[in-house]
């Protein structure tokens, strides 16, 4: 019998993961509310893949009105600033053997500890103590996607993957492998890494630069990277993150030059923070700006460019009324 899986959050990433799990025949449910819950209940999830294949699945929808039973795997696909509330809403679904998989942007809470939490993403240290590290599977996804809720369509624009791994270096990867196995039979790749922190930094080194700059300018990743003025700013942020990743003990894979070239050549999508601005959704600043700066301060590293760009992004979000209350 396959694992029961609950996905918390049905945004671009949560709906995409639900679509692939459903296509693989897994027992998947989605925790959603309001219009999203009604749309998925009535119309299901239509997933369009990068090769223009389509899947139509109908996951079970739970909205908190019924008592939740413990699931085998709970995947959180919410914004980092919503994790505390989301965890409280589905706590009944997290039993003593449940694997918890936060698929979040930026620097995750589990980079901190109960004794020294990262306050920008775990203000009270509650997330650091909510789930034992042996049941927590670190995750990062490279899967540009967007959601069109009016026609219940989730579109993955570029081929990607979900990278999973134990949050404690050198720990048994069996839990991560079990989550990866849930995607077997679907065209979506899930892999297990022996250094999930490096995988997080590999994504974040690009995310920190282009999510912030694209949100500020309204430009695509490739436009920011190619521009004579913004391209060097993006590079400076990337080098600051590279230094932080090295201080954290992981570093990144590949060169900054190669990552910039990829952004110039292939970065035709709009990063999630720009999508959020255009849709009038709250903007994720804590995990993308504040958390890395907080972590850098612990290592005595300056991050002047990310600090400046982060301040501009915060002001823009505040003026637009899109600054989360916890940021």
VOPAGU-2260 file (C-alpha; in pm, 1 decimal, decimal comma):
REM VOPAGU-2260
SITE   aa  ch    i         X         Y         Z
SITE  UNK   A    0       0,0       0,0       0,0
SITE  UNK   A    1     140,0     343,8     -95,5
SITE  UNK   A    2     197,2     624,0     150,1
SITE  UNK   A    3     -81,9     871,9     216,3
SITE  UNK   A    4      37,7    1220,5     126,3
SITE  UNK   A    5     -99,5    1557,8     233,7
SITE  UNK   A    6      14,2    1869,8      48,5
SITE  UNK   A    7     -36,9    2189,4     244,9
SITE  UNK   A    8     -79,5    2480,5       7,4
SITE  UNK   A    9    -197,0    2470,6    -354,3
SITE  UNK   A   10      -2,8    2755,1    -506,2
SITE  UNK   A   11     215,1    2709,1    -812,4
SITE  UNK   A   12     443,6    2450,8    -651,7
SITE  UNK   A   13     189,7    2273,3    -429,6
SITE  UNK   A   14     -57,7    2225,0    -713,2
SITE  UNK   A   15     218,0    2107,6    -947,0
SITE  UNK   A   16     340,8    1847,6    -695,8
SITE  UNK   A   17     -16,8    1731,3    -635,8
SITE  UNK   A   18     -62,0    1692,9   -1009,6
SITE  UNK   A   19     245,5    1476,7   -1051,2
SITE  UNK   A   20     167,3    1265,1    -745,2
SITE  UNK   A   21    -186,5    1214,7    -869,3
SITE  UNK   A   22     -55,2    1119,2   -1213,2
SITE  UNK   A   23     161,8     857,1   -1041,5
SITE  UNK   A   24    -147,9     710,1    -875,8
SITE  UNK   A   25     -57,9     816,5    -524,1
SITE  UNK   A   26    -304,1     867,8    -238,8
SITE  UNK   A   27    -276,6    1247,0    -228,7
SITE  UNK   A   28    -484,7    1512,6     -56,2
SITE  UNK   A   29    -448,8    1890,8     -70,4
SITE  UNK   A   30    -509,3    2125,1     221,6
SITE  UNK   A   31    -653,2    2446,4      78,8
SITE  UNK   A   32    -911,5    2709,8     161,8
SITE  UNK   A   33   -1153,3    2950,4      -3,9
SITE  UNK   A   34   -1157,9    2981,7    -380,7
SITE  UNK   A   35    -866,1    2745,1    -424,9
SITE  UNK   A   36   -1039,1    2469,1    -228,4
SITE  UNK   A   37   -1363,7    2516,7    -419,7
SITE  UNK   A   38   -1190,9    2516,8    -757,8
SITE  UNK   A   39    -993,9    2197,8    -694,5
SITE  UNK   A   40   -1300,1    2026,8    -546,0
SITE  UNK   A   41   -1513,0    2112,7    -846,5
SITE  UNK   A   42   -1260,7    2092,7   -1128,6
SITE  UNK   A   43    -953,4    1911,2   -1003,6
SITE  UNK   A   44    -602,2    2004,9   -1111,2
SITE  UNK   A   45    -504,8    2032,6   -1476,8
SITE  UNK   A   46    -125,6    2013,1   -1498,5
SITE  UNK   A   47      57,9    2120,0   -1814,2
SITE  UNK   A   48     417,0    1995,5   -1828,4
SITE  UNK   A   49     710,9    2160,1   -2010,0
SITE  UNK   A   50     669,5    1926,2   -2307,8
SITE  UNK   A   51     300,7    2032,1   -2324,3
SITE  UNK   A   52     169,7    1700,4   -2196,4
SITE  UNK   A   53    -134,7    1731,1   -1973,0
SITE  UNK   A   54    -256,8    1547,8   -1665,3
SITE  UNK   A   55    -592,7    1594,8   -1501,8
SITE  UNK   A   56    -617,0    1469,1   -1144,8
SITE  UNK   A   57    -869,6    1503,9    -866,9
SITE  UNK   A   58    -695,3    1496,2    -530,3
SITE  UNK   A   59    -901,7    1496,4    -215,0
SITE  UNK   A   60    -941,8    1845,8     -72,1
SITE  UNK   A   61    -935,0    1914,3     301,0
SITE  UNK   A   62    -999,7    2260,9     438,8
SITE  UNK   A   63    -984,4    2224,2     814,7
SITE  UNK   A   64   -1355,9    2170,0     862,3
SITE  UNK   A   65   -1303,3    1798,1     921,3
SITE  UNK   A   66   -1073,8    1625,2    1166,1
SITE  UNK   A   67    -751,1    1527,8     995,7
SITE  UNK   A   68    -605,1    1180,7    1030,0
SITE  UNK   A   69    -226,9    1134,5    1044,5
SITE  UNK   A   70     -68,8    1114,8     700,0
SITE  UNK   A   71     244,9     923,0     611,4
SITE  UNK   A   72     399,8    1225,1     439,8
SITE  UNK   A   73     308,8    1593,4     479,9
SITE  UNK   A   74     455,4    1830,3     220,8
SITE  UNK   A   75     441,2    2201,3     303,4
SITE  UNK   A   76     434,4    2416,5     -10,9
SITE  UNK   A   77     355,2    2750,6     149,5
SITE  UNK   A   78     544,5    3075,2     183,7
SITE  UNK   A   79     796,2    3069,6     467,8
SITE  UNK   A   80     604,2    3335,8     660,7
SITE  UNK   A   81     292,9    3112,5     655,5
SITE  UNK   A   82     459,0    2797,8     786,0
SITE  UNK   A   83     378,8    2852,2    1153,9
SITE  UNK   A   84       7,8    2901,5    1088,9
SITE  UNK   A   85      -2,4    2617,9     835,0
SITE  UNK   A   86     163,2    2380,2    1077,9
SITE  UNK   A   87     -91,5    2466,7    1345,8
SITE  UNK   A   88    -381,2    2408,7    1104,0
SITE  UNK   A   89    -271,8    2058,2    1004,8
SITE  UNK   A   90    -103,5    1946,4    1326,5
SITE  UNK   A   91    -347,5    1654,0    1357,6
SITE  UNK   A   92    -213,8    1519,1    1026,8
SITE  UNK   A   93     136,7    1492,9    1170,6
SITE  UNK   A   94     155,5    1171,0    1368,4
SITE  UNK   A   95     454,8    1022,3    1549,4
SITE  UNK   A   96     578,3     855,7    1228,6
SITE  UNK   A   97     483,0    1122,7     974,1
SITE  UNK   A   98     758,2    1254,6     748,6
SITE  UNK   A   99     747,0    1633,2     711,9
SITE  UNK   A  100     881,2    1792,8     393,6
SITE  UNK   A  101     895,4    2175,6     374,8
SITE  UNK   A  102     938,1    2284,5      11,6
SITE  UNK   A  103    1011,9    2652,0      62,6
SITE  UNK   A  104    1203,7    2935,1     -99,2
SITE  UNK   A  105    1509,7    3095,6      48,5
SITE  UNK   A  106    1690,8    3003,8     368,4
SITE  UNK   A  107    1470,3    2754,2     555,0
SITE  UNK   A  108    1405,0    2746,6     927,7
SITE  UNK   A  109    1591,6    2418,8     968,5
SITE  UNK   A  110    1920,6    2595,8     897,5
SITE  UNK   A  111    1879,1    2711,7    1257,1
SITE  UNK   A  112    1841,5    2512,2    1577,8
SITE  UNK   A  113    1613,1    2513,9    1880,0
SITE  UNK   A  114    1892,5    2686,5    2071,7
SITE  UNK   A  115    1969,3    2935,3    1794,4
SITE  UNK   A  116    1674,7    2968,8    1555,1
SITE  UNK   A  117    1682,7    3192,6    1251,6
SITE  UNK   A  118    1445,4    3460,6    1377,6
SITE  UNK   A  119    1363,5    3593,3    1030,7
SITE  UNK   A  120    1183,9    3268,7     944,8
SITE  UNK   A  121    1123,0    3122,2    1291,3
SITE  UNK   A  122    1066,4    3420,5    1522,2
SITE  UNK   A  123     985,3    3222,9    1836,7
SITE  UNK   A  124    1187,7    2912,3    1758,5
SITE  UNK   A  125     867,4    2708,8    1736,5
SITE  UNK   A  126     937,9    2550,6    1398,5
SITE  UNK   A  127    1279,4    2430,9    1513,3
SITE  UNK   A  128    1114,8    2225,8    1787,6
SITE  UNK   A  129     793,4    2123,3    1609,0
SITE  UNK   A  130     928,8    1820,6    1421,6
SITE  UNK   A  131    1222,1    1601,7    1518,6
SITE  UNK   A  132    1510,8    1609,1    1270,3
SITE  UNK   A  133    1479,8    1234,1    1209,6
SITE  UNK   A  134    1133,3    1294,2    1055,6
SITE  UNK   A  135    1219,2    1618,1     877,5
SITE  UNK   A  136    1320,6    1588,8     512,5
SITE  UNK   A  137    1495,2    1890,1     364,1
SITE  UNK   A  138    1376,1    1981,9      16,7
SITE  UNK   A  139    1436,8    2227,1    -262,0
SITE  UNK   A  140    1270,8    2237,7    -601,5
SITE  UNK   A  141    1397,8    2376,3    -931,1
SITE  UNK   A  142    1063,8    2391,9   -1107,4
SITE  UNK   A  143     945,8    2725,9   -1247,1
SITE  UNK   A  144     567,3    2708,6   -1250,6
SITE  UNK   A  145     261,2    2926,9   -1235,3
SITE  UNK   A  146    -103,0    2882,9   -1146,9
SITE  UNK   A  147    -409,0    3003,3   -1332,5
SITE  UNK   A  148    -682,1    2950,6   -1077,6
SITE  UNK   A  149    -962,5    3073,6   -1303,9
SITE  UNK   A  150    -931,8    2764,1   -1521,6
SITE  UNK   A  151    -776,2    2533,7   -1260,9
SITE  UNK   A  152    -452,5    2501,6   -1457,6
SITE  UNK   A  153    -104,6    2462,2   -1318,0
SITE  UNK   A  154     176,5    2504,9   -1572,4
SITE  UNK   A  155     535,7    2395,9   -1524,2
SITE  UNK   A  156     731,4    2610,2   -1768,6
SITE  UNK   A  157    1079,7    2455,9   -1747,0
SITE  UNK   A  158    1183,8    2097,2   -1664,6
SITE  UNK   A  159    1284,0    2071,5   -1301,3
SITE  UNK   A  160    1329,0    1841,3   -1010,0
SITE  UNK   A  161    1272,7    1800,8    -638,6
SITE  UNK   A  162    1591,0    1745,2    -438,8
SITE  UNK   A  163    1552,4    1582,1     -98,0
SITE  UNK   A  164    1786,2    1493,1     184,0
SITE  UNK   A  165    1827,6    1452,8     560,1
SITE  UNK   A  166    1864,0    1784,3     741,6
SITE  UNK   A  167    2144,2    1641,8     956,9
SITE  UNK   A  168    2466,7    1590,0     766,9
SITE  UNK   A  169    2555,1    1223,3     735,7
SITE  UNK   A  170    2216,4    1101,1     859,6
SITE  UNK   A  171    2034,2     803,9     708,1
SITE  UNK   A  172    1878,5     911,6     374,2
SITE  UNK   A  173    1601,7     648,4     395,2
SITE  UNK   A  174    1327,5     900,1     477,5
SITE  UNK   A  175    1426,8    1122,1     184,3
SITE  UNK   A  176    1437,8     819,1     -45,6
SITE  UNK   A  177    1087,7     722,5      65,1
SITE  UNK   A  178     954,1    1066,2     -30,8
SITE  UNK   A  179    1138,1    1053,7    -363,9
SITE  UNK   A  180     985,4     713,5    -434,9
SITE  UNK   A  181     637,9     866,6    -415,9
SITE  UNK   A  182     706,8    1042,0    -748,4
SITE  UNK   A  183     811,7     720,6    -925,2
SITE  UNK   A  184     586,2     658,7   -1220,8
SITE  UNK   A  185     544,5    1029,8   -1295,8
SITE  UNK   A  186     758,2    1235,4   -1537,0
SITE  UNK   A  187     873,3    1454,3   -1247,4
SITE  UNK   A  188    1220,8    1378,3   -1113,6
SITE  UNK   A  189    1279,6    1352,0    -738,0
SITE  UNK   A  190    1636,0    1283,1    -626,8
SITE  UNK   A  191    1815,0    1233,2    -297,1
SITE  UNK   A  192    2119,1    1442,7    -206,8
SITE  UNK   A  193    2378,3    1368,3      59,3
SITE  UNK   A  194    2417,8    1745,5     113,9
SITE  UNK   A  195    2078,1    1910,2     107,5
SITE  UNK   A  196    2220,2    2236,5     240,6
SITE  UNK   A  197    2438,2    2264,4     -69,4
SITE  UNK   A  198    2129,8    2200,5    -282,2
SITE  UNK   A  199    1950,7    2485,0    -102,7
SITE  UNK   A  200    2243,4    2720,5    -157,1
SITE  UNK   A  201    2268,1    2618,1    -523,9
SITE  UNK   A  202    1915,2    2743,4    -579,9
SITE  UNK   A  203    1935,1    3038,2    -344,6
SITE  UNK   A  204    2244,4    3188,4    -503,8
SITE  UNK   A  205    2027,3    3262,7    -808,4
SITE  UNK   A  206    1702,2    3317,0    -620,2
SITE  UNK   A  207    1840,2    3588,3    -394,4
SITE  UNK   A  208    1954,1    3795,3    -691,6
SITE  UNK   A  209    1674,0    3750,8    -939,4
SITE  UNK   A  210    1366,5    3718,4    -718,5
SITE  UNK   A  211    1453,2    4052,3    -561,4
SITE  UNK   A  212    1565,3    4239,8    -873,1
SITE  UNK   A  213    1287,2    4106,6   -1096,6
SITE  UNK   A  214    1027,1    4198,9    -835,6
SITE  UNK   A  215    1168,1    4551,4    -815,3
SITE  UNK   A  216    1191,5    4608,4   -1190,7
SITE  UNK   A  217     908,5    4396,1   -1329,2
SITE  UNK   A  218    1159,5    4236,8   -1566,9
SITE  UNK   A  219    1224,3    3872,7   -1644,1
SITE  UNK   A  220    1537,3    3699,3   -1517,3
SITE  UNK   A  221    1707,9    3715,5   -1857,0
SITE  UNK   A  222    1635,6    4089,0   -1889,6
SITE  UNK   A  223    1789,8    4165,0   -1549,6
SITE  UNK   A  224    2094,5    3949,5   -1625,1
SITE  UNK   A  225    2153,0    4109,1   -1966,0
SITE  UNK   A  226    2110,0    4469,8   -1856,5
SITE  UNK   A  227    2433,3    4664,9   -1820,0
SITE  UNK   A  228    2322,8    4821,1   -1491,4
SITE  UNK   A  229    2130,3    4541,0   -1316,0
SITE  UNK   A  230    2345,9    4250,2   -1432,8
SITE  UNK   A  231    2642,7    4352,9   -1214,7
SITE  UNK   A  232    2410,5    4400,5    -916,1
SITE  UNK   A  233    2279,7    4047,6    -963,4
SITE  UNK   A  234    2636,4    3918,4    -981,5
SITE  UNK   A  235    2732,5    4103,6    -662,5
SITE  UNK   A  236    2440,9    3949,1    -472,0
SITE  UNK   A  237    2529,4    3605,9    -604,3
SITE  UNK   A  238    2888,8    3641,9    -486,0
SITE  UNK   A  239    2769,9    3749,7    -140,8
SITE  UNK   A  240    2553,2    3437,2    -119,6
SITE  UNK   A  241    2840,1    3221,8    -245,5
SITE  UNK   A  242    3060,4    3349,3      38,4
SITE  UNK   A  243    2781,7    3280,2     289,3
SITE  UNK   A  244    2733,4    2927,1     157,2
SITE  UNK   A  245    3104,8    2860,8     199,0
SITE  UNK   A  246    3100,7    2997,3     553,5
SITE  UNK   A  247    2804,5    2770,5     625,9
SITE  UNK   A  248    3016,9    2470,9     531,2
SITE  UNK   A  249    2862,4    2374,2     196,6
SITE  UNK   A  250    2943,2    2620,2     -77,2
SITE  UNK   A  251    2777,6    2596,7    -417,2
SITE  UNK   A  252    2827,7    2374,5    -718,8
SITE  UNK   A  253    2952,0    2543,8   -1034,8
SITE  UNK   A  254    3067,6    2898,0   -1098,4
SITE  UNK   A  255    2885,2    3227,2   -1066,7
SITE  UNK   A  256    2977,8    3298,6   -1427,9
SITE  UNK   A  257    2799,8    2982,5   -1544,4
SITE  UNK   A  258    2489,8    3062,4   -1340,7
SITE  UNK   A  259    2477,4    3415,7   -1481,7
SITE  UNK   A  260    2515,5    3280,7   -1834,7
SITE  UNK   A  261    2224,6    3044,1   -1776,3
SITE  UNK   A  262    2013,0    3333,5   -1646,8
SITE  UNK   A  263    2095,3    3539,3   -1956,3
SITE  UNK   A  264    2024,7    3255,0   -2197,1
SITE  UNK   A  265    1738,4    3062,2   -2035,9
SITE  UNK   A  266    1581,9    3285,4   -1772,2
SITE  UNK   A  267    1269,7    3369,7   -1968,9
SITE  UNK   A  268    1030,1    3305,6   -1680,2
SITE  UNK   A  269     909,4    3545,9   -1414,9
SITE  UNK   A  270    1041,6    3453,5   -1068,7
SITE  UNK   A  271     784,7    3379,6    -800,4
SITE  UNK   A  272     827,7    3711,6    -616,8
SITE  UNK   A  273     744,1    3905,6    -932,6
SITE  UNK   A  274     444,1    3678,4    -988,2
SITE  UNK   A  275     331,7    3755,7    -632,8
SITE  UNK   A  276     355,5    4131,6    -691,1
SITE  UNK   A  277     154,9    4105,7   -1012,2
SITE  UNK   A  278    -111,1    3893,8    -839,8
SITE  UNK   A  279    -132,3    4117,6    -532,3
SITE  UNK   A  280      -6,4    3846,8    -295,2
SITE  UNK   A  281     206,1    3907,2      14,8
SITE  UNK   A  282     575,7    3923,2     -63,9
SITE  UNK   A  283     827,9    3681,7      80,7
SITE  UNK   A  284    1113,0    3888,3     220,1
SITE  UNK   A  285    1206,6    3707,4     541,0
SITE  UNK   A  286    1342,9    3391,8     376,5
SITE  UNK   A  287    1491,2    3568,5      72,3
SITE  UNK   A  288    1655,7    3869,3     238,5
SITE  UNK   A  289    1636,5    3880,8     617,3
SITE  UNK   A  290    1733,4    3519,3     691,5
SITE  UNK   A  291    2055,1    3517,3     485,8
SITE  UNK   A  292    2155,3    3853,7     632,0
SITE  UNK   A  293    2087,9    3722,0     982,9
SITE  UNK   A  294    2293,8    3412,8     911,0
SITE  UNK   A  295    2573,3    3621,0     758,1
SITE  UNK   A  296    2592,7    3832,4    1073,6
SITE  UNK   A  297    2664,9    3516,7    1273,2
SITE  UNK   A  298    2963,0    3447,7    1047,9
SITE  UNK   A  299    3076,6    3810,0    1042,4
SITE  UNK   A  300    3011,7    3842,7     669,8
SITE  UNK   A  301    2891,5    4167,3     508,8
SITE  UNK   A  302    2609,4    4150,1     253,6
SITE  UNK   A  303    2582,1    4514,4     145,0
SITE  UNK   A  304    2420,5    4457,2    -195,2
SITE  UNK   A  305    2149,3    4220,2     -73,9
SITE  UNK   A  306    2087,2    4455,9     218,5
SITE  UNK   A  307    2034,3    4753,5     -15,0
SITE  UNK   A  308    1817,8    4568,3    -265,5
SITE  UNK   A  309    1623,6    4406,5      19,4
SITE  UNK   A  310    1547,2    4748,7     166,3
SITE  UNK   A  311    1407,8    4866,1    -168,0
SITE  UNK   A  312    1198,8    4551,5    -202,8
SITE  UNK   A  313    1059,4    4594,2     148,7
SITE  UNK   A  314     960,9    4954,2      75,8
SITE  UNK   A  315     789,4    4858,2    -249,8
SITE  UNK   A  316     598,5    4577,4     -75,0
SITE  UNK   A  317     500,5    4808,5     211,4
SITE  UNK   A  318     367,4    5077,5     -20,8
SITE  UNK   A  319     171,1    4814,8    -213,5
SITE  UNK   A  320      26,9    4676,6     111,9
SITE  UNK   A  321     186,9    4339,3      44,8
SITE  UNK   A  322     422,8    4316,8     340,6
SITE  UNK   A  323     341,0    4020,0     566,2
SITE  UNK   A  324     261,1    4109,4     924,5
SITE  UNK   A  325     548,1    3890,9    1046,4
SITE  UNK   A  326     811,3    4058,1     824,4
